[in-house]
């Protein structure tokens, strides 16, 4: 488990800023029994909340517990009184409706429901697809007008199987905000549409940098409308990761050039996606359906109080998210909501895949529905999540979408905290080293990582540092990584755990760490900027740290150009060789053969038999995590040296005749024939 708990608690504490909807006291919030909630009719008609068509503007709110529902129409996204308030009529399946004969484009609206005699605060609803400033009111817009020129020709970036993808996790501000980025639209969706940008010292940045690196997908941190950043005060350069959801189906306003204009955030996000697609890069969105930033004041609570959340026996919110509440995907209307929401992003925005935050708060059935629904739209969609929670949940363990339950979710991948902690050391104990930085005893867990947590006759799971059984049925169910936005980034981790080393040595260790990730079976995942040895000034939880901690200093690219070139070569190696990204556990078990090694910090194996149709008959992979050279025995023959002593080239660094070969310290040795 990562430090999600800490950052969510902190994020939650920030949710009370003055611009938020009026707070309701606990006494004035309706208490509805679990029996009542479970008896609610559900509605999944596809026309929830707002539809504009030739016959006019139609509203349908799902609010089964309501005694009365009002619709307020506004001329502006905030301030001012309603220009019209109408009573909605009770309709089928717990919904309330009203219609207007005109297309009300340009207007804003809120709903207001009365439950158990209490009128709740106004809400834009749970399904607002366009919103104004700070997401307080929903906007009625012509969605066709949000499409950038050429959008109808835009389509998904596809990889044949999930293990062919190479994920690059980034935050909009991290990536572009630094003064050295050379990017005009700093911290905005549009940053990723700018071509030809260079750092202050002349190296390509932005989308050109991504093309150079060769990743297949970016994974953007939450980009739906979140709560914390005040969209009226953008000059303050506020920062937040965005794990504090407000409106799930509209983009975040602070990433647009004008949060006041409901069209801008949608159009600009689409421009970003189209620019990335043109560059051959897919877009995976980080989605946080597991909790909302607000509890009683959330859009869920203000439309159907109690229904969307799990509760303890005393009626309080249960809190598996560590943020004060957790959603109830085991309820039909919530499960439908999650499924319909990801379908919406996949169709309206051409999103190529989804990363589920604290996925184990959701039930496995919902996650399987998600995978089925998204892949019906895009068969090659990438779907993965955090297979853990940040606290206990009323949802039974066997139903949780845990990594230990991933065999029940054939179309979903989970992050491997096994390989993460084995390679670099414990995620939260800063001083702890891992295999790559010299800690002995992690060899078997490295092997677990190499085979993507699938069953293998030579891997003894009882010796694993973390998981004790082969939880993945297929390598496509595993995401391999050594760092992400959570916890210390790789540079900071190596600085804290190797205090005596030089940065030059740490960069060598970083290359080894990523070589383990990128040559292992499963899908590799990296954190933006690691390829240029970016740091975050030693701060482990930067969810609201300022730009001077979080922004990538692009001048590091020229300073560390050899590091960058190594990453490029490593990615090129993986893309050129299907043996590193096999599609089935059977292929992994059959073609990967580990060498018997009795030395600490040394793992040696072969991928044999032209695995996956590879041009190479055999690939010998040796990881030496110690600070001393180690001698390994390689069968005699004509080998090409692919990686040695901290250098790597898929086309070869030289030749070897095999036999006793020295593996340099803190480096990977890769040979092929
Ligand atoms: Ca927002």
Boltz pocket constraint, residues with backbone or C-beta under 6 A from the ligand:
constraints:
  - pocket:
      binder: B
      contacts: [[A, 134], [A, 135], [A, 224], [A, 225], [A, 226], [A, 227], [A, 228], [A, 229], [A, 231], [A, 246], [A, 252], [A, 253], [A, 254]]
      max_distance: 6.0
